[in-house]
Amino acid sequence: MATKSDRPGNRLMDRPEYRLKQQPLTCAPETSVFDAVLAMSEKNYGAVIVIDNLKTVIGVFTERDVMNKVVGKELDARSTLVKDIMTANPRVANETDDLIDWLRIMSNERFRRLPVVDENGHIKAVFTQGDFVSYTWPDLMYQVRSLATATVSKNWATFLIGGGIALYSLVMVAVVKTLS
């Protein structure tokens, strides 16, 4: 289970992108697959969060569910209900949970969509693996840049000698080709 983050900026809800995310698409478990797919198509969403009467997350219904559990089994989308093919009891994050914890959990457990709920258990957002990559990419690039700078700075003499040898080798190859 992910932990609540005490570090500002590491909670799911602290990310600037969290406030900009569109409201998740939701439906009742008794919704037909056909109606859910129409709503998904209309909004260009890849998933619907299935909620109960108390607006608590009880499932996730995805494009993959449609392909594998409806089309692949030749079921009728108008008579099949979302509750019959959704992923029930999905992992759900609290908006105060640590971002990096959930990135690790999603990667290890191999699921792509994470419903995020408020303190009342109501759906607030859906994070995807792509969201996590885009959220952590600037931090990762900063770390790589810092590491590269530190490595070059610490080993400057080695880089100068190596660069000199490489340049000398290129000049020698050019001279030999010219003389041939």
BELMO-V40405 format. One record per backbone hydrogen bond with DSSP energy under -0.5 kcal/mol. CO is the residue of the C=O (numbers start at 1). NH is the residue of the N-H. Records with the same first field share a line. If there is no record, write none. Layout:
CO: NH / NH
This chain:
3: 98
6: 8
7: 10
10: 99
11: 14 / 15
12: 15
15: 18 / 19
16: 20
17: 21
18: 21
25: 49
27: 51
28: 31
29: 83
31: 82
32: 36
33: 37
34: 38
35: 39
36: 40
37: 41
38: 42
39: 43
40: 44 / 45
46: 63
48: 50 / 61
49: 27 / 51
50: 58 / 59
51: 29
52: 55
55: 123
56: 52
58: 89
59: 50
60: 87
61: 48
62: 66
63: 67
64: 68
65: 69 / 70
66: 70 / 71
67: 72
70: 75
71: 74
75: 77
76: 79 / 80
77: 34
80: 33
81: 84 / 85
82: 85 / 86
86: 88
87: 60
91: 115
93: 117
94: 97
95: 13
96: 5
97: 12
98: 102
99: 103
100: 104
101: 105
102: 106
103: 107
104: 108
105: 109
106: 110 / 111
112: 129
114: 127
115: 93
116: 124 / 125
117: 95
118: 121
121: 57
122: 118
125: 116
127: 114
128: 132
129: 133
130: 134
131: 135
132: 136
133: 137
134: 138
136: 140
137: 141
138: 142
139: 143
140: 144
141: 145
142: 146
143: 147
144: 148
145: 149
146: 150
147: 151
148: 152
149: 153
150: 154
151: 155
153: 156
155: 159
156: 160
157: 161
158: 162
159: 163
160: 164
161: 165
162: 166
163: 167
164: 168
165: 169
166: 170
167: 171
168: 172
169: 173
170: 174
171: 175
172: 176
173: 177
174: 178
175: 179
176: 180
